[in-house]
Amino acid sequence: SFEARKAQLEADNLETIGGRLSAVGGRRSAIGGRRSAIGGRRSAIRVLLYQGALNEGRGIEAMLEAMTRLEGVELWLAGEGDLSGKLRQQAAERGLQGKVRFLGFVRPDDLKDITRQAWLGLNLLENRGLSYYYSLANKYFDCVQAGVPVLTMDFPEYRALQATHAVAVLLPDLQVENIVNAVQNLMDHPDQYDRLAGACRAAREEWVWAREEQTLLAVWADALG
């Protein structure tokens, strides 16, 4: 079950890093007993949100390194995965106390509230093959629906969507310097950030199933003659 899996991963991670979850923001109570900390309102701090599996190829290690060079932002990681223990260890070793929060498994309804609080969504991927290179992640659209700009990869499908609605900053690669510069540039130029947020509000009216449904039905109707 969800709760059993969550409890097991928490126990594993506590053992992995010697119970130092609190040192790197691993306070699970933020999702449970402290709704006021993670509710439906945009946080007063600039939250960089990654949602999804904490697995290889997702750029999380590079993002943690970038956090050592960024001020005025906090990284929230919603999810668990193969790298859960390793990433917590990296955050602790890099002295990221107070700058990184591991939220663990999050229920879908709670994730919607958390996403609304984010300042910037993260959709970072290594180019590990065609399935990554031509992917379109749910987290990208979740952020757009919440009105939150996205830091994503300069891959073909994201580039095509950017030409329609410029909701994102496109990264050429996962070099730490490029990540830092992209985030810092948005902090230094609030007018640019506001344009991205405005594009999100426009895109979320179009990038919805009610519209895509008609396209799919038309394809099926054509195929069936």
C-alpha positions as CSV (number, residue, x, y, z in Angstrom):
1,S,0.0,0.0,0.0
2,F,1.0,3.7,-0.3
3,E,1.5,4.1,3.5
4,A,3.4,0.8,3.8
5,R,5.8,1.7,1.0
6,K,6.2,5.2,2.3
7,A,7.1,3.9,5.8
8,Q,9.6,1.4,4.5
9,L,11.4,4.0,2.4
10,E,11.5,6.4,5.4
11,A,13.1,3.7,7.5
12,D,15.6,2.8,4.8
13,N,16.7,6.4,4.4
14,L,17.0,7.0,8.1
15,E,19.4,4.0,8.3
16,T,21.3,5.2,5.2
17,I,22.2,8.6,6.5
18,G,22.2,8.0,10.2
19,G,18.9,9.6,11.0
20,R,19.9,13.1,9.8
21,L,16.8,13.7,7.7
22,S,16.1,16.9,9.7
23,A,19.5,18.3,8.7
24,V,18.5,18.4,5.1
25,G,14.9,19.3,5.4
26,G,13.5,15.7,5.4
27,R,10.5,16.7,7.6
28,R,7.7,14.4,6.6
29,S,5.3,16.2,9.0
30,A,5.3,19.1,6.5
31,I,2.8,17.0,4.4
32,G,0.9,15.6,7.3
33,G,0.4,17.6,10.5
34,R,1.6,21.0,9.3
35,R,-0.8,21.9,6.5
36,S,-0.2,25.6,7.2
37,A,3.4,25.1,5.9
38,I,2.4,23.4,2.7
39,G,-1.1,24.5,1.8
40,G,-2.7,26.0,-1.3
41,R,-0.9,29.4,-1.2
42,R,2.2,30.5,-3.0
43,S,5.1,30.3,-0.5
44,A,6.8,33.5,0.6
45,I,10.2,32.0,-0.5
46,R,11.1,31.0,-4.0
47,V,10.5,27.3,-4.2
48,L,12.1,25.2,-6.9
49,L,10.0,22.1,-7.1
50,Y,10.9,18.7,-8.5
51,Q,8.1,16.1,-8.4
52,G,8.6,12.5,-9.5
53,A,10.9,9.6,-9.0
54,L,14.3,10.3,-7.4
55,N,16.1,8.2,-10.0
56,E,19.2,8.5,-12.2
57,G,19.0,10.6,-15.3
58,R,16.7,13.2,-13.7
59,G,19.3,15.9,-13.1
60,I,18.7,15.9,-9.3
61,E,22.4,15.6,-8.4
62,A,23.2,18.6,-10.6
63,M,20.4,20.5,-9.1
64,L,21.7,19.9,-5.6
65,E,25.1,21.1,-6.6
66,A,23.5,24.2,-8.1
67,M,21.8,24.9,-4.8
68,T,25.2,25.4,-3.2
69,R,25.6,28.5,-5.4
70,L,22.1,29.9,-5.2
71,E,20.7,32.1,-2.5
72,G,17.1,33.1,-1.9
73,V,15.6,29.8,-3.1
74,E,14.6,26.5,-1.6
75,L,14.5,23.1,-3.3
76,W,11.6,20.8,-2.6
77,L,11.8,17.2,-3.8
78,A,8.4,15.4,-3.9
79,G,8.9,11.7,-4.4
80,E,11.2,8.8,-3.7
81,G,13.3,6.4,-5.8
82,D,16.5,4.6,-6.3
83,L,18.6,7.6,-5.3
84,S,16.6,8.6,-2.2
85,G,19.4,7.8,0.3
86,K,22.3,9.0,-1.9
87,L,20.6,12.4,-2.5
88,R,20.0,12.9,1.1
89,Q,23.6,12.1,1.8
90,Q,24.7,14.5,-0.9
91,A,22.6,17.3,0.5
92,A,23.9,16.7,4.0
93,E,27.5,16.6,2.9
94,R,27.1,19.8,0.8
95,G,25.7,21.7,3.8
96,L,22.3,22.3,2.3
97,Q,20.5,22.5,5.7
98,G,17.5,24.8,5.3
99,K,17.8,24.9,1.5
100,V,16.5,21.4,0.5
101,R,13.4,19.6,1.7
102,F,12.7,16.0,0.9
103,L,8.9,15.7,1.0
104,G,8.8,11.9,0.4
105,F,5.8,10.3,-1.3
106,V,3.0,12.8,-1.8
107,R,-0.6,12.1,-2.5
108,P,-1.9,13.6,-5.8
109,D,-4.3,16.0,-4.1
110,D,-1.5,17.2,-1.8
111,L,0.8,17.6,-4.8
112,K,-1.6,20.0,-6.4
113,D,-1.4,22.2,-3.4
114,I,2.4,22.0,-3.2
115,T,2.8,22.8,-6.9
116,R,0.7,26.0,-6.5
117,Q,3.3,27.2,-4.0
118,A,6.3,26.7,-6.3
119,W,8.1,29.6,-7.9
120,L,9.7,27.4,-10.6
121,G,9.1,23.8,-11.6
122,L,12.0,21.6,-12.5
123,N,11.9,19.1,-15.4
124,L,15.6,18.1,-15.9
125,L,16.6,15.1,-17.9
126,E,19.8,13.7,-19.2
127,N,19.7,12.7,-22.9
128,R,19.9,8.9,-22.3
129,G,18.1,7.9,-25.4
130,L,15.2,8.6,-27.7
131,S,12.6,7.9,-25.0
132,Y,14.1,10.7,-22.9
133,Y,14.9,13.0,-25.8
134,Y,11.3,13.0,-27.2
135,S,9.5,12.8,-23.8
136,L,6.8,15.1,-22.5
137,A,6.7,14.8,-18.7
138,N,3.5,15.1,-16.7
139,K,5.3,17.4,-14.2
140,Y,5.8,19.9,-17.0
141,F,2.1,20.2,-17.6
142,D,1.3,20.0,-13.9
143,C,3.3,23.1,-13.4
144,V,1.8,25.0,-16.3
145,Q,-1.7,24.2,-15.0
146,A,-0.7,25.7,-11.7
147,G,0.6,28.8,-13.4
148,V,4.2,28.0,-12.5
149,P,7.0,28.5,-15.1
150,V,9.3,25.5,-15.8
151,L,13.0,25.0,-16.1
152,T,13.2,22.2,-18.7
153,M,15.5,20.7,-21.4
154,D,15.9,22.1,-24.9
155,F,14.5,18.8,-26.3
156,P,12.3,18.8,-29.5
157,E,8.9,18.5,-28.0
158,Y,9.5,21.2,-25.3
159,R,11.0,23.4,-28.0
160,A,7.9,23.0,-30.1
161,L,5.6,23.8,-27.2
162,Q,7.7,26.9,-26.3
163,A,7.1,28.3,-29.8
164,T,3.3,28.2,-29.0
165,H,3.5,29.4,-25.4
166,A,6.8,30.5,-23.9
167,V,6.2,28.9,-20.4
168,A,9.7,27.7,-19.8
169,V,13.4,28.3,-19.7
170,L,15.1,25.8,-22.0
171,L,18.4,24.3,-20.8
172,P,21.0,23.0,-23.4
173,D,22.4,20.6,-20.9
174,L,22.7,19.8,-17.2
175,Q,25.9,21.7,-16.5
176,V,25.7,23.1,-13.0
177,E,26.7,26.6,-14.2
178,N,23.9,26.6,-16.8
179,I,21.3,25.7,-14.1
180,V,22.6,28.4,-11.8
181,N,22.6,31.0,-14.5
182,A,19.1,30.1,-15.6
183,V,17.6,30.4,-12.1
184,Q,19.6,33.5,-11.2
185,N,18.6,35.2,-14.4
186,L,14.9,34.8,-13.5
187,M,15.5,36.1,-10.0
188,D,17.4,39.1,-11.4
189,H,14.7,39.8,-14.1
190,P,11.2,39.6,-12.6
191,D,9.7,41.0,-15.7
192,Q,10.9,38.0,-17.6
193,Y,9.5,35.7,-14.9
194,D,6.2,37.5,-15.1
195,R,6.1,36.9,-18.9
196,L,6.6,33.2,-18.4
197,A,3.9,33.0,-15.7
198,G,1.5,34.9,-18.0
199,A,2.2,32.4,-20.7
200,C,1.4,29.6,-18.3
201,R,-2.0,31.1,-17.6
202,A,-2.7,31.3,-21.3
203,A,-1.4,27.8,-22.1
204,R,-3.4,26.1,-19.4
205,E,-6.6,27.2,-21.2
206,E,-5.4,25.4,-24.3
207,W,-3.3,22.4,-23.1
208,V,-6.3,20.5,-21.7
209,W,-7.9,17.2,-22.5
210,A,-11.2,18.9,-23.6
211,R,-9.3,20.2,-26.6
212,E,-7.0,17.3,-27.2
213,E,-9.9,14.9,-27.1
214,Q,-11.3,16.3,-30.3
215,T,-7.9,15.8,-32.0
216,L,-7.8,12.2,-30.9
217,L,-11.4,11.5,-32.0
218,A,-10.6,13.0,-35.4
219,V,-7.6,10.7,-35.8
220,W,-9.7,7.7,-34.9
221,A,-12.5,8.7,-37.3
222,D,-10.0,9.1,-40.1
223,A,-8.4,5.8,-39.4
224,L,-11.7,4.0,-39.3
225,G,-12.8,5.6,-42.5
